[in-house]
Amino acid sequence: MIETSHPADPTDPIERVLQNADSHSGVHRFGPAQALQDDATAEGGDFDGGQWDREDRAALRRVVGLSTELEDVTEVEYRQLRLENVVLVGVHPQGATEDAENSLRELAALAETAGAVVLDGVLQRRPHPDPATYVGRGKAEELRDIVAAVGADTVIADTELAPSQRRALEDVVKVKVIDRTTVILDIFSQHAKSREGKAQVELAQLEYLLPRLRGWGDSMSRQAGGQVGAGGAGMGSRGPGETKIELDRRRIRTKMALLRRQIKDYAPAREAKRAERKRNTIPSVAIAGYTNAGKSSLLNRITHAGVLVENALFATLDATVRRVEAEDGRIYTLADTVGFVRNLPHQLVEAFRSTLEEVGDADIIVHVVDAAHPDPAGQIQTVRDVLGEIGARDIPEMVVFNKADLVDDDTRLVLRGLEPRAHFASSRTGEGIADLRTAIEAALPLPAVEIRAVVPYDRGDLIAAVHETGHVVSLEHGPDGSQLHAFVGERLAARLAPFLAA
């Protein structure tokens, strides 16, 4: 998160977003974006491992300054890497200026993560978005002038536009217009690594694309059908009259059905692993939270997992599950999951439902919040809304304010007011990590069966199994064997049944 106390850096792409309100026009430009952490505080530590994935992801980056016109044949292979110059636009009702500015700052960070340069951003105050051009005809013309003045080639709307709104706004501003959902889908397509992740992203993209297909002129027609005199093309053209756009829709639906089958085929392996953990009464803890809140860093700090950590939105798409040993010897799993964001596209929630099952089936949810974010309450509410969508609202939740090293005592008091029982931690400095681990382990559910047994000394394997998968209340050594009081799972209880104390 970029701290407002830092001086603005004119070379920072996000800082190029202009300021100063124009109250007379109804359109005003917003201040510095606050959606990515300052580079000075974003570096990872020894707990993040080699980070080869991050180096691989950064091996091909878009470059600034290449011409859109090909002046030399050697420029061909680089042209596709040219950074897009974008202008952001949003609409908000009276009294919602601060929320709208935070949302637009977040959109700026999304655009940066997708590989664009944010040149300007404008907000219009009006009760409802214009059904035709989103910002209204007059403001659309003002937006066209801004786009021409700064040399932008793309406009990004801070909402999900209807197909008709996007086309109408493109007709006015004369450059490509996309919406927030398109940017998020683009980031997901860049960051997906596993086969399942790629399939989920492609499914979400096709679901978004299907109602937005468009065609022009003759390309709409494939088989004319009918008689020559009735407007048909005669022999060789008669048939079902399927247009090209209908053909495209059919091919997309076929592809979507194939992707759904593929994603469904990945489920048994995950379900088998979860079923095995449940049979062995291994508790599961899921790390959930807003994107770029530091979930992967927290997982690395607790488990030394070495998973990818990057100062970018949606750096993690594939769930990572790691085995952790508690202080009392019990084993539990800690799962890192995809982050959430405000106005998360419904297509992504549906497509990633299989990945989010790790959250829905967890015994405890560690809800990570960015303590340095300007709107932590909004982050918390967004995450809880998504948790409700996937049926995880009733799972015990433990709120953790991460990046505590970036906030002062006054801010901590405000955050404490939001969540009185929350924990403060810093993945970068290690502050509060030990207390957080203790709290997680104390909250782990106890196995279902309470047993009191005298285990012979030659059955040390049973004592070891209780230490690993159960919870030992007391263990004393007597003349006949080890006197054990513990909570264990049903399978282990059956193995201990012959030694139960009278």
The 8 nearest C-alpha neighbors of each residue, nearest first, counted from 0:
[[36, 1, 35, 34, 37, 33, 2, 372],
 [2, 0, 37, 36, 33, 35, 3, 34],
 [3, 1, 4, 5, 0, 37, 33, 371],
 [2, 4, 5, 1, 6, 33, 31, 7],
 [5, 3, 2, 6, 1, 7, 405, 406],
 [4, 6, 3, 2, 7, 1, 8, 37],
 [7, 5, 8, 4, 3, 2, 9, 1],
 [8, 6, 9, 5, 14, 31, 11, 3],
 [7, 9, 10, 11, 6, 14, 15, 5],
 [8, 10, 11, 14, 7, 15, 12, 13],
 [9, 11, 8, 12, 14, 15, 13, 7],
 [10, 12, 14, 8, 9, 13, 15, 7],
 [13, 11, 15, 14, 116, 10, 117, 118],
 [14, 12, 15, 11, 16, 32, 117, 107],
 [13, 15, 11, 16, 31, 12, 9, 8],
 [16, 14, 13, 12, 118, 17, 9, 11],
 [17, 15, 119, 14, 118, 13, 120, 117],
 [16, 18, 119, 15, 28, 30, 29, 120],
 [17, 19, 30, 29, 28, 20, 16, 31],
 [20, 18, 28, 21, 27, 29, 17, 30],
 [19, 21, 27, 28, 22, 18, 26, 29],
 [20, 22, 27, 23, 24, 26, 19, 25],
 [21, 23, 25, 24, 20, 27, 26, 19],
 [24, 22, 21, 25, 26, 20, 27, 123],
 [23, 25, 26, 22, 21, 27, 138, 123],
 [26, 24, 22, 123, 23, 124, 27, 21],
 [27, 25, 123, 24, 122, 21, 121, 22],
 [28, 26, 20, 21, 122, 121, 25, 29],
 [29, 27, 121, 18, 120, 20, 19, 17],
 [28, 30, 18, 100, 120, 17, 27, 121],
 [29, 31, 18, 32, 17, 16, 28, 19],
 [32, 30, 14, 33, 16, 13, 29, 104],
 [31, 33, 104, 13, 34, 30, 107, 14],
 [34, 32, 1, 0, 104, 35, 31, 105],
 [33, 35, 105, 0, 108, 32, 104, 1],
 [36, 34, 0, 1, 33, 108, 37, 310],
 [0, 35, 37, 1, 41, 38, 310, 34],
 [36, 38, 1, 39, 0, 40, 41, 35],
 [39, 37, 41, 40, 36, 42, 310, 1],
 [38, 40, 37, 41, 42, 36, 1, 0],
 [41, 39, 38, 37, 42, 36, 427, 405],
 [42, 40, 38, 39, 36, 37, 310, 43],
 [41, 43, 40, 44, 38, 39, 427, 310],
 [42, 44, 47, 41, 427, 45, 308, 296],
 [45, 43, 46, 47, 427, 42, 48, 428],
 [44, 46, 47, 48, 43, 303, 49, 300],
 [45, 47, 303, 44, 300, 299, 48, 305],
 [48, 46, 305, 45, 299, 44, 43, 306],
 [47, 49, 305, 50, 46, 45, 306, 304],
 [48, 50, 51, 47, 305, 52, 45, 306],
 [51, 49, 52, 53, 48, 307, 47, 54],
 [50, 52, 54, 53, 49, 55, 307, 48],
 [53, 51, 55, 50, 54, 56, 307, 306],
 [52, 54, 56, 55, 51, 50, 57, 307],
 [55, 53, 51, 57, 56, 52, 58, 50],
 [54, 56, 52, 58, 53, 57, 51, 59],
 [57, 55, 53, 54, 58, 52, 59, 190],
 [56, 58, 54, 55, 59, 60, 53, 52],
 [57, 59, 55, 56, 54, 60, 53, 52],
 [60, 58, 57, 56, 61, 55, 80, 62],
 [59, 61, 57, 62, 58, 80, 114, 56],
 [60, 62, 80, 81, 82, 114, 59, 63],
 [61, 63, 81, 82, 80, 60, 64, 65],
 [64, 62, 82, 81, 65, 61, 80, 116],
 [63, 65, 66, 62, 81, 82, 67, 61],
 [66, 64, 81, 63, 67, 78, 62, 77],
 [65, 67, 68, 64, 69, 78, 81, 70],
 [66, 68, 69, 65, 78, 81, 70, 64],
 [69, 67, 66, 70, 65, 78, 71, 74],
 [70, 68, 71, 74, 67, 66, 75, 72],
 [69, 71, 68, 72, 74, 66, 73, 67],
 [70, 72, 73, 74, 69, 75, 68, 66],
 [71, 73, 74, 75, 70, 69, 76, 77],
 [74, 72, 71, 75, 76, 77, 70, 69],
 [73, 75, 72, 77, 71, 76, 78, 69],
 [76, 74, 78, 77, 73, 72, 69, 71],
 [75, 77, 74, 78, 73, 79, 80, 72],
 [78, 76, 74, 80, 75, 79, 81, 73],
 [77, 79, 80, 75, 81, 76, 74, 65],
 [78, 80, 77, 81, 76, 75, 61, 82],
 [81, 79, 61, 78, 77, 62, 82, 60],
 [80, 82, 62, 78, 79, 61, 65, 63],
 [83, 81, 115, 63, 61, 62, 80, 114],
 [82, 84, 115, 116, 85, 81, 152, 153],
 [85, 83, 151, 116, 152, 115, 117, 153],
 [84, 86, 153, 117, 151, 154, 118, 116],
 [85, 87, 119, 154, 120, 118, 117, 155],
 [88, 86, 120, 155, 154, 156, 121, 119],
 [89, 87, 121, 156, 120, 122, 157, 155],
 [88, 90, 122, 157, 156, 123, 121, 91],
 [91, 89, 123, 122, 124, 128, 125, 134],
 [90, 92, 124, 125, 99, 95, 123, 96],
 [93, 91, 126, 125, 124, 95, 94, 127],
 [92, 94, 95, 124, 91, 126, 125, 96],
 [95, 93, 96, 92, 97, 91, 98, 124],
 [96, 94, 98, 97, 93, 92, 91, 99],
 [95, 97, 99, 98, 94, 100, 91, 93],
 [96, 98, 100, 99, 95, 101, 94, 102],
 [99, 97, 101, 100, 95, 96, 102, 374],
 [98, 100, 102, 96, 97, 101, 103, 91],
 [99, 101, 103, 97, 102, 98, 104, 96],
 [102, 100, 104, 98, 103, 99, 105, 97],
 [101, 103, 99, 105, 100, 104, 98, 106],
 [104, 102, 106, 100, 105, 101, 99, 107],
 [105, 103, 32, 107, 101, 106, 102, 33],
 [104, 106, 102, 34, 108, 103, 107, 101],
 [105, 107, 103, 109, 104, 108, 110, 102],
 [106, 108, 104, 110, 105, 109, 111, 103],
 [109, 107, 111, 105, 110, 106, 34, 112],
 [110, 108, 106, 112, 107, 111, 113, 105],
 [109, 111, 113, 107, 108, 112, 115, 106],
 [112, 110, 108, 115, 114, 113, 109, 107],
 [111, 113, 109, 114, 110, 311, 108, 312],
 [114, 112, 110, 186, 111, 115, 109, 185],
 [115, 113, 111, 112, 110, 82, 61, 116],
 [116, 114, 83, 111, 82, 110, 84, 113],
 [115, 117, 84, 12, 83, 85, 118, 111],
 [118, 116, 85, 119, 13, 86, 84, 16],
 [119, 117, 16, 86, 15, 85, 116, 84],
 [120, 118, 16, 86, 17, 117, 87, 121],
 [119, 121, 87, 86, 28, 88, 16, 29],
 [120, 122, 28, 88, 27, 26, 87, 89],
 [121, 123, 89, 26, 27, 90, 88, 28],
 [122, 124, 26, 90, 25, 125, 89, 91],
 [123, 125, 91, 92, 90, 25, 93, 122],
 [124, 126, 92, 127, 91, 123, 90, 93],
 [127, 125, 92, 93, 124, 91, 128, 90],
 [128, 126, 125, 129, 92, 91, 90, 130],
 [129, 127, 133, 134, 130, 90, 125, 126],
 [128, 130, 133, 135, 131, 134, 132, 127],
 [131, 129, 133, 132, 128, 164, 135, 127],
 [130, 132, 164, 129, 133, 167, 163, 135],
 [131, 133, 164, 168, 135, 167, 134, 129],
 [134, 132, 129, 128, 130, 135, 131, 164],
 [135, 133, 129, 132, 138, 128, 139, 90],
 [134, 136, 129, 138, 132, 137, 133, 139],
 [137, 135, 139, 138, 140, 132, 134, 171],
 [138, 136, 140, 139, 135, 141, 134, 142],
 [137, 139, 141, 140, 135, 136, 134, 142],
 [138, 140, 142, 136, 137, 141, 135, 134],
 [139, 141, 143, 137, 138, 142, 136, 171],
 [142, 140, 138, 144, 143, 139, 145, 137],
 [143, 141, 139, 145, 140, 144, 138, 146],
 [142, 144, 172, 140, 146, 141, 145, 139],
 [143, 145, 147, 141, 142, 146, 148, 140],
 [146, 144, 148, 142, 147, 143, 149, 141],
 [147, 145, 143, 151, 144, 148, 149, 150],
 [146, 148, 144, 150, 145, 149, 143, 151],
 [149, 147, 145, 146, 150, 144, 151, 143],
 [150, 148, 146, 147, 151, 145, 118, 119],
 [149, 151, 147, 148, 146, 152, 84, 145],
 [152, 150, 84, 146, 85, 149, 153, 86],
 [151, 153, 174, 84, 85, 175, 83, 150],
 [154, 152, 85, 175, 174, 176, 151, 84],
 [153, 155, 176, 86, 85, 87, 175, 177],
 [156, 154, 87, 177, 178, 176, 88, 86],
 [155, 157, 178, 88, 158, 89, 87, 179],
 [158, 156, 89, 179, 88, 178, 155, 103],
 [159, 157, 179, 156, 178, 160, 180, 89],
 [158, 160, 178, 180, 179, 161, 157, 156],
 [161, 159, 178, 164, 165, 158, 162, 156],
 [160, 162, 164, 163, 165, 159, 211, 130],
 [163, 161, 165, 164, 211, 160, 166, 210],
 [162, 164, 166, 161, 165, 167, 131, 160],
 [165, 163, 132, 167, 161, 131, 162, 166],
 [164, 166, 168, 162, 163, 167, 160, 169],
 [165, 167, 169, 163, 168, 164, 170, 162],
 [166, 168, 170, 164, 169, 132, 165, 163],
 [167, 169, 132, 171, 165, 170, 166, 164],
 [170, 168, 166, 172, 171, 173, 167, 176],
 [169, 171, 167, 168, 173, 172, 166, 174],
 [170, 172, 168, 169, 173, 140, 139, 167],
 [171, 173, 143, 169, 174, 170, 168, 142],
 [174, 172, 169, 170, 171, 175, 143, 168],
 [175, 173, 152, 172, 153, 169, 176, 154],
 [174, 176, 153, 169, 154, 152, 177, 173],
 [177, 175, 154, 169, 153, 155, 165, 174],
 [176, 178, 155, 181, 154, 156, 175, 165],
 [179, 177, 156, 155, 159, 181, 180, 158],
 [180, 178, 157, 182, 158, 181, 159, 156],
 [179, 181, 183, 182, 178, 159, 344, 184],
 [180, 182, 184, 178, 179, 183, 185, 177],
 [183, 181, 185, 179, 180, 184, 186, 110],
 [184, 182, 186, 180, 185, 181, 187, 179],
 [183, 185, 187, 181, 182, 186, 180, 188],
 [184, 186, 182, 188, 183, 187, 181, 189],
 [187, 185, 189, 183, 113, 188, 184, 190],
 [186, 188, 184, 190, 189, 185, 191, 183],
 [187, 189, 185, 186, 191, 190, 200, 184],
 [190, 188, 186, 187, 191, 185, 113, 192],
 [189, 191, 187, 188, 192, 186, 314, 316],
 [192, 190, 197, 196, 188, 187, 189, 316],
 [193, 191, 190, 196, 197, 194, 317, 316],
 [192, 194, 196, 195, 197, 191, 317, 198],
 [195, 193, 197, 196, 198, 192, 191, 199],
 [194, 196, 198, 193, 197, 199, 262, 265],
 [197, 195, 193, 199, 191, 198, 194, 200],
 [196, 198, 200, 194, 191, 199, 195, 201],
 [197, 199, 195, 201, 196, 200, 258, 202],
 [200, 198, 350, 196, 202, 197, 201, 351],
 [201, 199, 203, 197, 202, 198, 188, 204],
 [200, 202, 204, 198, 203, 199, 197, 205],
 [201, 203, 199, 205, 200, 204, 255, 198],
 [202, 204, 346, 200, 206, 201, 205, 347],
 [205, 203, 201, 207, 202, 206, 208, 200],
 [204, 206, 208, 202, 207, 203, 209, 201],
 [207, 205, 203, 204, 209, 208, 202, 346],
 [206, 208, 204, 205, 209, 203, 210, 346],
 [209, 207, 205, 211, 206, 210, 204, 212],
 [208, 210, 211, 206, 207, 212, 205, 248],
 [211, 209, 208, 212, 207, 162, 206, 248],
 [212, 210, 208, 209, 162, 213, 207, 161],
 [213, 211, 210, 209, 208, 214, 244, 248],
 [214, 212, 211, 244, 215, 219, 210, 162],
 [213, 215, 219, 218, 244, 216, 212, 243],
 [214, 216, 218, 219, 217, 213, 220, 244],
 [217, 215, 218, 219, 214, 220, 213, 243],
 [218, 216, 219, 220, 215, 221, 214, 243],
 [217, 219, 216, 220, 215, 214, 243, 221],
 [218, 220, 243, 217, 242, 214, 216, 215],
 [221, 219, 242, 218, 217, 243, 222, 223],
 [220, 222, 242, 243, 241, 223, 219, 240],
 [223, 221, 240, 236, 224, 241, 220, 238],
 [222, 224, 240, 231, 236, 237, 232, 221],
 [225, 223, 237, 238, 240, 231, 222, 236],
 [226, 224, 231, 237, 229, 223, 227, 230],
 [227, 225, 231, 229, 228, 233, 230, 224],
 [228, 226, 231, 233, 232, 229, 230, 225],
 [227, 229, 226, 230, 231, 225, 233, 232],
 [230, 228, 226, 227, 231, 225, 232, 224],
 [229, 231, 227, 228, 226, 232, 225, 223],
 [232, 230, 227, 226, 225, 223, 224, 233],
 [231, 233, 227, 236, 223, 230, 234, 226],
 [234, 232, 227, 231, 226, 236, 235, 237],
 [235, 233, 236, 237, 232, 227, 226, 231],
 [236, 234, 237, 233, 232, 238, 222, 224],
 [235, 237, 222, 234, 223, 224, 232, 233],
 [238, 236, 224, 235, 225, 223, 222, 234],
 [239, 237, 224, 240, 222, 236, 223, 241],
 [238, 240, 241, 224, 222, 237, 223, 242],
 [239, 241, 222, 223, 224, 238, 242, 221],
 [242, 240, 239, 222, 245, 221, 246, 243],
 [243, 241, 220, 221, 245, 244, 219, 240],
 [242, 244, 246, 219, 245, 221, 220, 247],
 [243, 245, 247, 246, 242, 219, 248, 214],
 [246, 244, 248, 242, 243, 247, 241, 249],
 [245, 247, 243, 249, 244, 248, 250, 242],
 [248, 246, 244, 250, 245, 249, 251, 243],
 [249, 247, 245, 251, 246, 250, 252, 244],
 [248, 250, 246, 252, 247, 251, 245, 253],
 [249, 251, 253, 247, 248, 252, 254, 246],
 [252, 250, 254, 248, 253, 249, 255, 247],
 [251, 253, 255, 249, 254, 250, 248, 256],
 [254, 252, 250, 256, 251, 255, 249, 257],
 [253, 255, 251, 257, 252, 256, 250, 258],
 [256, 254, 252, 258, 257, 253, 202, 251],
 [255, 257, 259, 253, 254, 258, 252, 260],
 [256, 258, 254, 260, 255, 259, 261, 253],
 [259, 257, 261, 255, 260, 256, 198, 262],
 [258, 260, 262, 256, 261, 257, 263, 255],
 [259, 261, 263, 257, 258, 262, 264, 256],
 [262, 260, 258, 264, 263, 259, 257, 265],
 [263, 261, 259, 265, 264, 260, 258, 195],
 [262, 264, 260, 266, 261, 265, 259, 267],
 [263, 265, 261, 262, 266, 260, 267, 268],
 [266, 264, 262, 263, 267, 268, 261, 269],
 [265, 267, 269, 263, 264, 268, 270, 262],
 [268, 266, 270, 269, 265, 271, 264, 263],
 [267, 269, 271, 270, 266, 265, 272, 264],
 [270, 268, 272, 266, 271, 267, 273, 265],
 [269, 271, 267, 273, 272, 268, 274, 266],
 [272, 270, 274, 268, 269, 273, 267, 275],
 [271, 273, 275, 269, 270, 274, 276, 268],
 [272, 274, 270, 276, 275, 271, 277, 269],
 [275, 273, 271, 277, 276, 272, 270, 278],
 [276, 274, 278, 272, 277, 273, 271, 279],
 [277, 275, 281, 273, 279, 274, 278, 280],
 [276, 278, 280, 274, 279, 275, 281, 273],
 [279, 277, 275, 280, 276, 274, 490, 488],
 [278, 280, 276, 277, 281, 275, 468, 488],
 [281, 279, 277, 278, 488, 276, 282, 468],
 [280, 282, 276, 331, 279, 277, 468, 330],
 [283, 281, 331, 280, 362, 332, 443, 284],
 [282, 284, 332, 361, 362, 331, 333, 281],
 [283, 285, 333, 363, 361, 364, 362, 332],
 [286, 284, 334, 364, 358, 333, 361, 365],
 [285, 287, 365, 335, 334, 364, 366, 336],
 [288, 286, 366, 336, 365, 367, 285, 364],
 [287, 289, 367, 366, 338, 382, 368, 339],
 [288, 290, 339, 338, 292, 340, 378, 382],
 [289, 291, 338, 339, 292, 312, 313, 340],
 [292, 290, 312, 293, 311, 289, 313, 310],
 [291, 293, 369, 290, 289, 368, 294, 367],
 [292, 294, 296, 291, 295, 297, 401, 369],
 [295, 293, 297, 296, 292, 298, 367, 286],
 [294, 296, 298, 297, 293, 308, 299, 335],
 [297, 295, 299, 293, 298, 294, 426, 300],
 [296, 298, 300, 294, 426, 295, 299, 293],
 [299, 297, 295, 301, 296, 300, 302, 294],
 [300, 298, 303, 304, 296, 302, 297, 46],
 [299, 301, 297, 46, 298, 303, 302, 426],
 [302, 300, 298, 299, 303, 297, 432, 436],
 [301, 303, 304, 299, 300, 298, 323, 321],
 [304, 302, 299, 46, 305, 300, 301, 47],
 [303, 305, 299, 302, 306, 298, 321, 47],
 [304, 306, 48, 47, 303, 299, 46, 307],
 [307, 305, 304, 308, 47, 299, 295, 50],
 [306, 308, 50, 52, 53, 309, 305, 295],
 [309, 307, 295, 296, 306, 47, 310, 314],
 [308, 310, 311, 314, 307, 53, 41, 312],
 [311, 309, 41, 36, 35, 291, 308, 312],
 [312, 310, 309, 314, 112, 291, 313, 35],
 [311, 313, 291, 314, 290, 112, 109, 310],
 [314, 312, 315, 290, 338, 311, 316, 291],
 [313, 315, 312, 311, 309, 190, 316, 308],
 [316, 314, 313, 337, 317, 336, 307, 338],
 [317, 315, 337, 191, 318, 313, 314, 196],
 [318, 316, 315, 196, 319, 337, 336, 193],
 [317, 319, 336, 335, 354, 316, 320, 334],
 [320, 318, 335, 334, 317, 321, 336, 306],
 [321, 319, 334, 333, 335, 332, 318, 322],
 [322, 320, 333, 332, 334, 323, 319, 304],
 [321, 323, 332, 331, 333, 324, 330, 320],
 [324, 322, 331, 332, 330, 325, 321, 302],
 [325, 323, 330, 329, 328, 331, 326, 322],
 [324, 326, 329, 328, 327, 330, 440, 323],
 [325, 327, 328, 324, 329, 440, 437, 436],
 [328, 326, 325, 329, 466, 470, 471, 324],
 [329, 327, 325, 326, 466, 467, 324, 330],
 [330, 328, 467, 325, 468, 327, 324, 466],
 [331, 329, 324, 467, 323, 468, 325, 281],
 [330, 332, 282, 281, 323, 283, 322, 324],
 [333, 331, 322, 283, 321, 323, 284, 320],
 [332, 334, 284, 321, 320, 285, 283, 322],
 [335, 333, 320, 285, 319, 286, 284, 321],
 [334, 336, 319, 286, 318, 295, 285, 320],
 [337, 335, 318, 287, 286, 334, 338, 317],
 [336, 338, 316, 315, 317, 318, 339, 313],
 [339, 337, 290, 289, 288, 313, 336, 287],
 [338, 340, 289, 290, 382, 288, 343, 337],
 [341, 339, 343, 289, 290, 342, 381, 338],
 [340, 342, 343, 381, 339, 378, 102, 377],
 [343, 341, 344, 340, 158, 381, 180, 345],
 [342, 344, 340, 341, 345, 339, 347, 348],
 [345, 343, 346, 347, 180, 342, 348, 183],
 [344, 346, 348, 347, 349, 343, 342, 350],
 [347, 345, 203, 349, 344, 348, 350, 206],
 [348, 346, 350, 349, 345, 344, 203, 351],
 [347, 349, 345, 351, 346, 350, 352, 344],
 [348, 350, 352, 346, 347, 351, 345, 203],
 [351, 349, 347, 199, 352, 348, 203, 346],
 [352, 350, 354, 348, 353, 349, 347, 199],
 [351, 353, 355, 349, 354, 350, 348, 356],
 [354, 352, 356, 351, 355, 266, 350, 262],
 [355, 353, 351, 356, 352, 357, 318, 317],
 [354, 356, 352, 357, 358, 353, 351, 359],
 [355, 357, 359, 358, 353, 354, 360, 352],
 [356, 358, 355, 360, 359, 361, 354, 285],
 [359, 357, 356, 361, 355, 285, 360, 391],
 [358, 360, 356, 391, 357, 361, 390, 389],
 [361, 359, 357, 358, 356, 362, 391, 283],
 [362, 360, 283, 358, 284, 363, 359, 285],
 [361, 363, 283, 284, 282, 394, 360, 364],
 [364, 362, 284, 395, 361, 396, 394, 285],
 [365, 363, 396, 285, 284, 366, 286, 397],
 [364, 366, 286, 397, 396, 398, 285, 287],
 [365, 367, 398, 287, 288, 397, 364, 399],
 [366, 368, 399, 288, 398, 400, 365, 287],
 [369, 367, 400, 292, 401, 370, 399, 288],
 [368, 370, 292, 401, 371, 372, 400, 402],
 [369, 371, 400, 372, 401, 402, 368, 403],
 [372, 370, 369, 406, 405, 373, 0, 402],
 [371, 373, 369, 374, 370, 375, 0, 33],
 [374, 372, 375, 371, 33, 101, 370, 34],
 [373, 375, 377, 372, 376, 378, 101, 98],
 [376, 374, 378, 377, 372, 379, 373, 370],
 [377, 375, 379, 378, 374, 380, 417, 414],
 [378, 376, 380, 375, 374, 379, 381, 341],
 [379, 377, 375, 381, 376, 380, 289, 382],
 [378, 380, 376, 382, 377, 381, 375, 383],
 [379, 381, 383, 377, 382, 378, 384, 376],
 [382, 380, 384, 378, 383, 379, 341, 377],
 [383, 381, 385, 379, 384, 380, 288, 386],
 [382, 384, 386, 380, 385, 381, 387, 379],
 [383, 385, 387, 381, 382, 386, 380, 388],
 [386, 384, 388, 387, 382, 383, 381, 389],
 [387, 385, 383, 391, 389, 388, 384, 392],
 [386, 388, 392, 384, 390, 385, 389, 391],
 [389, 387, 385, 386, 390, 384, 391, 392],
 [390, 388, 386, 387, 391, 359, 385, 352],
 [391, 389, 387, 388, 392, 359, 386, 393],
 [392, 390, 359, 386, 393, 394, 387, 389],
 [391, 393, 387, 386, 394, 390, 383, 389],
 [394, 392, 391, 395, 390, 396, 387, 386],
 [393, 395, 391, 392, 363, 396, 362, 364],
 [396, 394, 363, 364, 393, 397, 362, 392],
 [395, 397, 364, 363, 365, 394, 398, 366],
 [396, 398, 365, 366, 364, 399, 395, 421],
 [399, 397, 366, 421, 365, 367, 396, 422],
 [400, 398, 422, 367, 421, 423, 401, 366],
 [401, 399, 423, 368, 370, 369, 367, 422],
 [400, 402, 424, 425, 369, 403, 370, 368],
 [403, 401, 425, 404, 405, 370, 369, 424],
 [404, 402, 425, 405, 401, 424, 406, 423],
 [403, 405, 402, 406, 425, 428, 430, 407],
 [404, 406, 403, 402, 371, 407, 370, 2],
 [407, 405, 403, 404, 371, 410, 408, 411],
 [406, 408, 410, 409, 411, 405, 404, 403],
 [407, 409, 411, 410, 412, 406, 413, 403],
 [410, 408, 412, 411, 407, 413, 406, 414],
 [411, 409, 413, 412, 408, 407, 406, 414],
 [410, 412, 408, 414, 409, 413, 415, 407],
 [411, 413, 415, 409, 410, 414, 416, 408],
 [414, 412, 410, 416, 411, 415, 409, 417],
 [415, 413, 411, 417, 416, 412, 410, 418],
 [414, 416, 419, 412, 418, 417, 413, 411],
 [415, 417, 413, 414, 418, 419, 412, 411],
 [418, 416, 414, 415, 419, 413, 376, 421],
 [417, 419, 415, 421, 416, 420, 414, 398],
 [420, 418, 415, 416, 421, 417, 414, 422],
 [421, 419, 418, 422, 415, 398, 397, 417],
 [422, 420, 398, 418, 399, 419, 423, 397],
 [421, 423, 399, 400, 398, 424, 420, 435],
 [424, 422, 400, 399, 403, 431, 401, 421],
 [425, 423, 431, 401, 430, 403, 432, 400],
 [424, 426, 402, 430, 403, 401, 429, 427],
 [425, 427, 297, 429, 296, 428, 300, 424],
 [426, 428, 425, 429, 44, 43, 402, 296],
 [429, 427, 425, 430, 426, 404, 44, 424],
 [428, 430, 425, 426, 432, 427, 431, 424],
 [431, 429, 425, 424, 428, 432, 426, 403],
 [430, 432, 424, 434, 433, 423, 435, 429],
 [433, 431, 435, 434, 429, 430, 424, 436],
 [434, 432, 436, 435, 431, 437, 430, 429],
 [433, 435, 437, 431, 436, 432, 438, 422],
 [436, 434, 432, 438, 437, 433, 431, 439],
 [437, 435, 439, 433, 438, 434, 440, 432],
 [436, 438, 434, 440, 435, 439, 441, 433],
 [437, 439, 435, 441, 436, 440, 434, 442],
 [440, 438, 436, 442, 441, 437, 435, 443],
 [439, 441, 437, 443, 442, 438, 436, 325],
 [442, 440, 438, 439, 443, 437, 444, 436],
 [441, 443, 439, 440, 438, 444, 363, 437],
 [444, 442, 440, 441, 439, 445, 282, 363],
 [445, 443, 442, 446, 282, 362, 441, 363],
 [444, 446, 447, 486, 443, 470, 469, 487],
 [447, 445, 487, 488, 486, 448, 469, 280],
 [446, 448, 488, 487, 445, 486, 449, 489],
 [449, 447, 487, 486, 488, 446, 450, 489],
 [450, 448, 486, 485, 487, 447, 451, 484],
 [449, 451, 485, 484, 486, 452, 448, 499],
 [452, 450, 484, 483, 500, 499, 485, 449],
 [451, 453, 499, 500, 483, 498, 482, 454],
 [452, 454, 482, 481, 498, 480, 500, 483],
 [453, 455, 481, 480, 498, 452, 456, 482],
 [456, 454, 480, 457, 458, 481, 453, 479],
 [455, 457, 480, 458, 459, 454, 481, 479],
 [456, 458, 455, 459, 460, 454, 480, 461],
 [459, 457, 460, 456, 455, 461, 454, 462],
 [458, 460, 462, 461, 457, 456, 463, 455],
 [459, 461, 463, 458, 462, 464, 457, 465],
 [462, 460, 464, 459, 463, 458, 465, 495],
 [461, 463, 459, 465, 464, 460, 466, 458],
 [462, 464, 460, 466, 461, 465, 459, 467],
 [465, 463, 461, 467, 466, 462, 468, 460],
 [464, 466, 469, 462, 467, 463, 468, 461],
 [467, 465, 463, 464, 328, 469, 329, 468],
 [468, 466, 329, 464, 465, 328, 330, 469],
 [467, 469, 465, 329, 466, 330, 464, 281],
 [470, 468, 487, 465, 486, 466, 467, 446],
 [469, 471, 486, 485, 472, 466, 487, 445],
 [470, 472, 485, 473, 484, 469, 466, 486],
 [471, 473, 485, 484, 470, 474, 486, 483],
 [474, 472, 484, 471, 483, 475, 485, 482],
 [473, 475, 483, 482, 484, 481, 476, 472],
 [476, 474, 482, 481, 477, 473, 483, 480],
 [477, 475, 481, 482, 480, 474, 478, 479],
 [476, 478, 480, 479, 481, 475, 482, 453],
 [479, 477, 480, 476, 481, 455, 482, 456],
 [480, 478, 477, 455, 481, 453, 456, 454],
 [481, 479, 455, 456, 454, 477, 453, 478],
 [480, 482, 476, 454, 453, 475, 477, 483],
 [481, 483, 453, 475, 474, 452, 476, 480],
 [484, 482, 474, 452, 451, 481, 473, 453],
 [483, 485, 451, 473, 472, 450, 471, 474],
 [486, 484, 471, 472, 470, 450, 449, 483],
 [485, 487, 449, 470, 446, 448, 469, 450],
 [488, 486, 469, 446, 448, 492, 491, 447],
 [487, 489, 446, 491, 490, 280, 447, 448],
 [488, 490, 492, 491, 493, 448, 487, 447],
 [491, 489, 493, 492, 488, 494, 278, 279],
 [490, 492, 494, 493, 488, 489, 487, 495],
 [491, 493, 489, 495, 494, 490, 496, 488],
 [492, 494, 496, 490, 491, 495, 489, 497],
 [493, 495, 491, 492, 496, 490, 497, 461],
 [494, 496, 492, 493, 498, 497, 491, 499],
 [495, 497, 493, 498, 499, 494, 492, 452],
 [498, 496, 495, 499, 494, 493, 452, 500],
 [497, 499, 452, 496, 453, 495, 454, 500],
 [500, 498, 452, 496, 497, 451, 453, 501],
 [501, 499, 452, 451, 453, 498, 482, 450],
 [500, 499, 452, 451, 498, 453, 497, 496]]
